[in-house]
Amino acid sequence: MDNILNKVHKRVLNEMLNTPDRLKGESAGKVIDADQKLRKAIAEFYAALEEARNPDVAVELLADHAAIIVEMIREFKSRK
């Protein structure tokens, strides 16, 4: 599963960098850097949740983060 997600991620980043109307230059670098940091933080967060061995808390925290991401998606979609 990880391999599939990495391939999708790589394709999206390649499209972002190689399409004229997408992010370029410094903006693209900032997005890629932030994306890599976020992915690392998510992996560390998941490991900490696993270590805590409390599925109820894990689900609650993950749901909160998912809600934040959904709101960000809605905000960006409203700007189209």
C-alpha positions, 0 to 999 in steps of 0.5 A: 500500500505504501508503494502505491501511495508513494507512486501517486504522490510522486505523480501529483508532484511531477504534475504540479511542477511540470504544468504551466498553471501549477506552482513553480520555483520557490512556491513549489519548493516550499510546498514540496518541503512542507509536504515532506515534513507533514508526511514525516510528522504523520508517520511519527504521529501514527507510530505514537498512536500505535504505541499508546494502544488506545484506539478510542483516542486514536480515532478521535484525534485522527477524526479531528485532523481529517476534519481540519483537512476537509475544511482546508479542501473546502476552502480551496475548492471555494476559490476555484 
